[in-house]
Amino acid sequence: MKTLLSLIAFSVAACFSQAADILYTKHQDEDSFKRISEHLTGKENPGRYTIIRSEPNQRNGYYVALKLGDTDQAEKAVSIRIQFVKPGSMKIETRSLTSGSINKKRVLIGLTDGDWAQSSRIPTAWKIDFIDTQGNTLFSSQSFLWSSESQ
């Protein structure tokens, strides 16, 4: 009986998407990304991160660093959906980003367009979904306040 209950619990858990671990969230400016190799080659060196930005040519912005688990299937993701609430607002805004190939265990996702590039304001709450070719959510991560709102 105990084995049957464990199997049922495992099956139910497998139906829900996994969550990537949040390493940090912060506002970063362009200079924080520059490395010596970029001065020599002219190309950004992302280090151990796959970097995905809402405005690819803009580095200033609010970033979420995630550590992906072995079961997250990041290589199957083709896009990322970021939902967030700006400070002083109750409106949920959404950005969809093309992710390309995610072949590293760490991902840095940046809101680098509009207000995020110009100020050090941070979202009140946010949620990031990694989406496959069928439009299904492979896994996601969210801020504490987002999870508080959804319960």
C-alpha positions as CSV (number, residue, x, y, z in Angstrom):
1,M,0.0,0.0,0.0
2,K,2.8,2.4,0.9
3,T,4.5,1.7,-2.5
4,L,1.2,2.3,-4.3
5,L,0.8,5.7,-2.5
6,S,4.4,6.6,-3.3
7,L,3.8,5.8,-7.0
8,I,0.7,7.9,-7.1
9,A,2.4,10.8,-5.4
10,F,5.3,10.6,-7.9
11,S,3.0,10.4,-10.9
12,V,1.1,13.5,-9.7
13,A,4.3,15.4,-9.1
14,A,5.6,14.5,-12.6
15,C,2.5,16.1,-14.1
16,F,3.5,19.5,-12.8
17,S,6.3,21.6,-14.3
18,Q,9.6,21.7,-12.4
19,A,11.0,25.0,-11.0
20,A,14.5,26.3,-11.7
21,D,16.4,27.5,-8.6
22,I,16.8,31.3,-8.2
23,L,20.4,32.2,-7.7
24,Y,19.9,35.9,-7.5
25,T,17.9,38.9,-8.8
26,K,19.3,42.3,-9.3
27,H,19.7,45.4,-11.5
28,Q,22.9,45.2,-13.5
29,D,24.5,47.8,-15.8
30,E,26.4,47.3,-19.0
31,D,29.9,47.4,-17.4
32,S,29.1,44.5,-15.1
33,F,29.1,42.2,-18.2
34,K,32.4,43.4,-19.7
35,R,35.4,41.0,-19.5
36,I,38.9,41.3,-20.8
37,S,38.1,38.8,-23.6
38,E,35.4,41.2,-24.9
39,H,38.0,44.0,-25.2
40,L,40.2,41.7,-27.3
41,T,37.5,40.0,-29.5
42,G,34.7,42.5,-29.5
43,K,32.2,39.7,-28.5
44,E,30.4,39.3,-25.2
45,N,31.7,36.4,-23.1
46,P,28.7,35.0,-21.2
47,G,30.8,32.8,-19.0
48,R,28.9,30.0,-17.5
49,Y,25.5,31.6,-18.3
50,T,23.1,31.5,-21.2
51,I,22.0,35.1,-21.4
52,I,18.6,36.1,-22.7
53,R,17.5,39.7,-22.8
54,S,14.2,41.4,-23.7
55,E,16.2,43.9,-25.8
56,P,19.2,41.9,-27.0
57,N,21.3,45.0,-27.8
58,Q,20.8,46.5,-24.3
59,R,22.6,45.2,-21.3
60,N,21.4,47.5,-18.5
61,G,18.4,46.0,-16.8
62,Y,16.8,43.8,-14.2
63,Y,18.1,40.3,-14.2
64,V,17.1,36.9,-12.8
65,A,19.8,34.3,-12.5
66,L,18.5,30.7,-12.5
67,K,20.2,27.3,-11.9
68,L,18.5,24.6,-14.0
69,G,18.1,21.1,-12.8
70,D,18.8,17.9,-14.7
71,T,15.1,17.3,-15.2
72,D,14.2,20.8,-16.5
73,Q,14.8,19.9,-20.2
74,A,16.1,23.4,-21.1
75,E,17.3,22.2,-24.5
76,K,13.7,21.8,-25.5
77,A,12.8,25.4,-24.7
78,V,12.2,27.7,-27.7
79,S,10.9,30.7,-25.9
80,I,10.6,32.3,-22.5
81,R,7.5,34.1,-21.2
82,I,8.1,36.6,-18.4
83,Q,5.2,37.9,-16.5
84,F,5.7,40.8,-14.0
85,V,4.1,43.5,-12.1
86,K,5.8,46.9,-12.0
87,P,6.0,48.8,-8.7
88,G,2.9,50.8,-8.0
89,S,0.8,48.8,-10.4
90,M,-1.6,45.9,-10.2
91,K,-1.4,45.1,-13.9
92,I,0.4,41.9,-15.0
93,E,2.6,42.6,-18.0
94,T,4.1,39.9,-20.3
95,R,7.1,39.7,-22.5
96,S,7.9,36.7,-24.8
97,L,11.5,36.1,-25.7
98,T,13.1,33.7,-28.1
99,S,15.5,31.6,-26.1
100,G,17.5,29.7,-28.8
101,S,19.5,26.8,-27.5
102,I,19.9,26.6,-23.8
103,N,22.8,24.3,-23.2
104,K,24.2,25.5,-19.9
105,K,22.9,24.9,-16.4
106,R,22.7,28.6,-15.6
107,V,20.5,31.1,-17.3
108,L,20.5,34.9,-16.9
109,I,17.2,36.4,-18.0
110,G,17.1,40.2,-18.3
111,L,14.3,42.7,-18.6
112,T,16.4,45.3,-20.6
113,D,13.9,47.3,-22.5
114,G,12.1,50.5,-21.6
115,D,12.0,51.4,-17.9
116,W,14.2,48.5,-16.8
117,A,17.2,49.8,-18.7
118,Q,17.0,53.3,-17.3
119,S,16.4,52.8,-13.6
120,S,17.2,50.5,-10.7
121,R,13.5,49.7,-10.1
122,I,12.7,46.1,-9.5
123,P,9.4,44.3,-10.3
124,T,7.0,43.8,-7.4
125,A,6.5,40.2,-8.5
126,W,7.5,38.0,-11.5
127,K,7.2,34.6,-13.1
128,I,9.3,33.1,-15.8
129,D,8.1,30.1,-18.0
130,F,10.2,28.1,-20.4
131,I,8.1,27.1,-23.3
132,D,8.5,24.2,-25.8
133,T,7.6,24.1,-29.6
134,Q,4.0,23.0,-28.7
135,G,3.5,26.0,-26.4
136,N,3.7,23.9,-23.2
137,T,5.5,25.1,-20.1
138,L,8.5,22.9,-19.5
139,F,9.4,24.5,-16.2
140,S,9.2,27.8,-14.5
141,S,10.4,30.0,-11.7
142,Q,8.7,32.8,-9.8
143,S,9.3,35.3,-7.1
144,F,8.0,34.8,-3.6
145,L,5.3,37.5,-4.0
146,W,4.1,35.9,-7.3
147,S,3.6,32.6,-5.5
148,S,1.8,34.4,-2.6
149,E,-0.6,36.0,-5.1
150,S,-1.4,32.8,-6.9
151,Q,-2.5,30.8,-3.9
